Amino acid sequence: DIVERINPAVVNIDATSRGRDAKRRRGRVGPPESPDPLEGPDFGPPRGDTPRRGAGSGFIIDADGSILTNHHVVERAERIIVKLSDGRTFRARVIGADPDTDIALIKVDGQTGLPVAPLGDSSTLRMGEWVCAIGNPLGYEHSVTVGVVSFLGRKLFDMSLDDYIQTDAAINFGNSGGPLINSRGEVIGINAAISSRASSIGFAVPINGASAVLPQLRARGRVSRGYMGVGLRDVDQDLERSLQLPVDHGAVVQDITRGSPADR
């Protein structure tokens, strides 16, 4: 019942850009075992100005054609084609993107009454809860997989911002930007990355994080954040003993970025 209700709001995204090496998300290069962003099956090493194509997924959040997906799906795209479950195709444009959380808002113009995927509250998720993923893995459009929430608050790329939902619902290249859905039929995450070492470990951006930046994406096309410029470490028993701390919880400031507000 849930799949039948949500599937029409899931779209296939075909993005084409000129052939230039895209930067790794956030410009960071991790160790070989780092999770990989879910790029489309046609992405490969571009040669010169050869057109670069990528396939991903997305879901409609407004009846007028606003669609959420991953930033890396539409990054530097010169042409974006959106395909609905009923076979209709539309040109879309980027309204805004936030590389730090790998979220993008795109829009199909001149449409009304499109099916909408309801957004849930990812803060109420519990480990072991059943979830469902819908997307276009490896070009197999509108594939449905089911699993559970394996872990909450996983850190992958950025210790300050990351809060990934880990799931064992099968997701593959092309699922990028597709919805992760709870048992009430609400979108609680955006599928964004997979483990490079295991087929049953996937990661989704919590929908609350996307909802929090949506107003800025709509109004300005980008997200501005404040920062202090400190590096923190959780206080554990080892740190408590070594520093002879009076408490066994909280955080210790490990370092301060030069020239940052914290430094000043």
C-alpha positions as CSV (number, residue, x, y, z in Angstrom):
1,D,0.0,0.0,0.0
2,I,2.8,2.4,0.9
3,V,4.8,1.7,-2.3
4,E,1.6,2.1,-4.4
5,R,1.0,5.5,-2.8
6,I,4.5,6.9,-2.8
7,N,5.9,5.5,-6.1
8,P,4.2,8.1,-8.4
9,A,6.1,10.8,-6.5
10,V,9.5,9.2,-7.2
11,V,11.3,10.4,-10.3
12,N,14.2,9.4,-12.4
13,I,16.8,12.1,-13.0
14,D,19.1,12.2,-16.0
15,A,21.8,14.9,-15.7
16,T,24.3,15.8,-18.5
17,S,27.3,18.0,-18.2
18,R,30.5,18.7,-20.0
19,G,33.4,16.4,-19.2
20,R,35.3,17.8,-16.3
21,D,36.4,15.9,-13.2
22,A,33.9,16.7,-10.5
23,K,35.4,17.4,-7.1
24,R,34.8,14.7,-4.5
25,R,32.0,15.8,-2.2
26,R,33.2,18.6,0.1
27,G,36.6,18.4,-1.6
28,R,37.7,15.7,0.7
29,V,39.5,12.5,-0.2
30,G,39.0,9.7,2.3
31,P,40.7,6.4,2.8
32,P,40.0,3.5,0.4
33,E,37.3,2.2,2.7
34,S,35.3,5.4,2.8
35,P,31.7,5.3,1.7
36,D,31.1,6.4,-1.9
37,P,28.4,8.8,-3.0
38,L,25.8,7.1,-5.1
39,E,26.6,8.3,-8.6
40,G,24.8,7.1,-11.7
41,P,25.8,4.1,-13.7
42,D,27.0,6.2,-16.6
43,F,29.5,8.2,-14.6
44,G,33.0,7.5,-15.6
45,P,36.3,9.2,-16.0
46,P,35.5,12.1,-18.5
47,R,37.8,12.7,-21.4
48,G,38.3,16.3,-22.4
49,D,34.9,17.9,-23.1
50,T,33.1,14.6,-23.7
51,P,29.5,14.9,-22.3
52,R,29.2,13.4,-18.8
53,R,26.0,11.7,-18.0
54,G,24.6,10.5,-14.6
55,A,21.4,8.9,-13.5
56,G,19.9,9.3,-10.1
57,S,16.6,9.6,-8.3
58,G,14.5,12.2,-6.6
59,F,11.1,12.8,-5.1
60,I,8.4,15.5,-5.6
61,I,7.7,17.5,-2.5
62,D,5.4,20.2,-4.0
63,A,2.5,19.7,-6.5
64,D,4.0,22.5,-8.6
65,G,7.1,20.4,-9.4
66,S,9.7,21.0,-6.6
67,I,12.0,17.9,-6.3
68,L,14.5,16.9,-3.7
69,T,17.6,15.0,-4.7
70,N,21.4,14.8,-4.0
71,H,23.7,17.6,-4.9
72,H,26.2,15.2,-6.5
73,V,23.4,14.0,-8.9
74,V,23.0,17.4,-10.5
75,E,26.4,19.0,-9.8
76,R,27.5,21.1,-12.8
77,A,24.7,19.7,-14.9
78,E,23.9,21.7,-18.0
79,R,20.7,19.7,-18.7
80,I,18.5,17.9,-16.3
81,I,15.7,15.6,-17.5
82,V,13.1,14.3,-15.0
83,K,11.0,11.3,-15.8
84,L,7.8,10.4,-13.9
85,S,6.5,6.9,-13.2
86,D,3.8,7.4,-15.8
87,G,6.4,8.0,-18.5
88,R,6.2,11.8,-18.8
89,T,9.5,13.7,-19.1
90,F,10.3,17.3,-18.2
91,R,13.2,19.6,-18.2
92,A,14.2,20.8,-14.7
93,R,16.4,23.5,-13.3
94,V,18.4,23.7,-10.1
95,I,16.9,26.1,-7.5
96,G,19.5,25.6,-4.9
97,A,22.1,23.1,-3.6
98,D,24.0,22.5,-0.4
99,P,27.2,20.4,-1.0
100,D,27.9,20.1,2.7
101,T,24.8,18.0,3.3
102,D,24.6,16.7,-0.3
103,I,21.1,18.1,-0.9
104,A,19.7,19.8,-4.0
105,L,16.4,21.3,-4.8
106,I,15.4,21.2,-8.5
107,K,12.1,22.3,-10.1
108,V,10.0,21.4,-13.1
109,D,8.2,24.6,-14.3
110,G,4.6,25.0,-15.5
111,Q,3.2,22.0,-13.7
112,T,0.4,21.6,-11.2
113,G,-1.2,18.7,-9.4
114,L,1.8,16.4,-9.4
115,P,1.9,13.5,-6.9
116,V,3.7,14.5,-3.7
117,A,5.7,12.4,-1.2
118,P,4.9,13.4,2.4
119,L,7.8,14.3,4.6
120,G,8.2,12.6,8.0
121,D,10.2,13.4,11.2
122,S,13.5,11.6,11.1
123,S,14.2,12.5,14.8
124,T,11.6,9.9,15.8
125,L,13.4,7.0,14.0
126,R,14.6,4.0,16.1
127,M,17.2,1.4,15.3
128,G,15.5,-1.7,13.9
129,E,12.6,0.2,12.4
130,W,11.5,-1.0,9.0
131,V,12.2,1.3,6.1
132,C,11.7,1.1,2.3
133,A,13.9,2.6,-0.5
134,I,12.5,3.5,-3.9
135,G,14.8,4.6,-6.8
136,N,16.4,3.7,-10.1
137,P,19.4,1.5,-9.2
138,L,21.6,0.7,-12.3
139,G,18.9,2.0,-14.6
140,Y,16.2,-0.3,-13.2
141,E,13.5,2.3,-12.8
142,H,11.3,2.5,-9.7
143,S,12.9,-0.5,-7.9
144,V,11.7,-1.1,-4.4
145,T,13.8,-2.6,-1.6
146,V,13.1,-3.1,2.1
147,G,15.3,-3.3,5.2
148,V,15.7,-1.8,8.7
149,V,17.4,1.2,10.2
150,S,20.9,-0.2,11.2
151,F,22.3,2.8,12.9
152,L,21.5,6.5,13.6
153,G,23.8,9.5,13.6
154,R,26.6,7.9,11.5
155,K,29.6,10.2,10.7
156,L,31.1,9.7,7.3
157,F,32.6,12.8,5.7
158,D,32.3,15.7,8.1
159,M,32.2,15.2,11.9
160,S,30.4,18.5,12.4
161,L,27.6,18.1,10.0
162,D,27.0,14.5,9.2
163,D,24.1,12.6,10.9
164,Y,23.5,9.8,8.4
165,I,20.9,7.1,8.7
166,Q,22.5,3.7,8.1
167,T,20.3,1.0,6.5
168,D,20.5,-2.5,5.2
169,A,17.8,-1.8,2.6
170,A,19.5,-2.6,-0.7
171,I,20.6,0.6,-2.5
172,N,22.9,0.9,-5.5
173,F,24.2,3.3,-8.0
174,G,21.3,5.2,-9.3
175,N,19.4,5.2,-6.0
176,S,21.1,8.5,-5.3
177,G,18.6,11.2,-4.2
178,G,15.7,8.7,-3.9
179,P,13.5,8.5,-0.7
180,L,13.9,6.3,2.3
181,I,10.4,5.7,3.6
182,N,9.1,4.6,7.0
183,S,6.3,2.2,7.7
184,R,3.8,5.1,7.8
185,G,4.6,6.0,4.2
186,E,6.6,9.2,5.0
187,V,10.0,10.1,3.6
188,I,12.5,10.1,6.5
189,G,15.8,10.2,4.5
190,I,17.4,10.8,1.1
191,N,19.6,7.9,-0.1
192,A,23.1,9.3,-0.6
193,A,26.0,6.9,-0.2
194,I,27.0,3.2,0.0
195,S,29.9,1.4,1.6
196,S,32.6,0.5,-0.8
197,R,33.2,-2.8,1.0
198,A,29.7,-4.2,1.6
199,S,26.5,-4.4,-0.4
200,S,24.2,-4.2,2.6
201,I,25.4,-0.9,4.1
202,G,23.8,2.2,2.8
203,F,23.4,5.7,4.1
204,A,20.7,8.4,3.9
205,V,20.6,12.1,4.8
206,P,17.9,12.6,7.4
207,I,14.9,14.4,6.1
208,N,14.9,16.9,9.0
209,G,18.3,18.1,7.8
210,A,16.9,18.7,4.3
211,S,13.8,20.4,5.7
212,A,15.9,22.7,7.8
213,V,17.8,24.1,4.8
214,L,14.9,24.1,2.3
215,P,13.9,27.8,3.1
216,Q,17.4,29.0,2.3
217,L,17.6,26.9,-0.9
218,R,14.3,28.3,-2.1
219,A,15.2,31.9,-1.2
220,R,18.9,32.1,-2.0
221,G,20.0,29.0,-3.7
222,R,22.6,28.1,-1.1
223,V,23.0,27.6,2.6
224,S,24.9,29.9,5.0
225,R,26.1,28.5,8.3
226,G,27.8,30.0,11.3
227,Y,30.8,28.3,12.8
228,M,33.1,28.6,15.9
229,G,36.2,27.0,14.6
230,V,36.9,24.4,17.3
231,G,37.7,20.7,17.2
232,L,35.9,18.7,19.8
233,R,36.3,15.2,21.3
234,D,33.7,13.4,23.4
235,V,34.7,12.8,27.0
236,D,35.0,9.1,27.6
237,Q,36.4,7.1,30.5
238,D,39.9,7.0,29.1
239,L,39.9,10.8,28.7
240,E,38.4,11.3,32.1
241,R,41.2,9.2,33.7
242,S,44.1,10.7,31.7
243,L,43.0,14.3,32.4
244,Q,41.6,13.6,35.8
245,L,38.4,15.2,34.9
246,P,35.6,15.5,37.6
247,V,32.9,14.4,35.0
248,D,32.6,11.5,32.6
249,H,30.5,13.3,30.0
250,G,30.6,16.4,27.8
251,A,33.3,17.5,25.3
252,V,36.9,18.7,25.3
253,V,38.2,21.4,22.9
254,Q,41.1,19.7,21.2
255,D,42.1,22.4,18.8
256,I,41.2,25.9,17.5
257,T,41.3,27.0,13.9
258,R,43.6,30.0,13.5
259,G,41.8,33.1,12.6
260,S,38.4,31.7,13.5
261,P,35.8,33.3,15.8
262,A,36.9,30.8,18.5
263,D,40.5,32.0,18.1
264,R,39.5,35.6,18.3
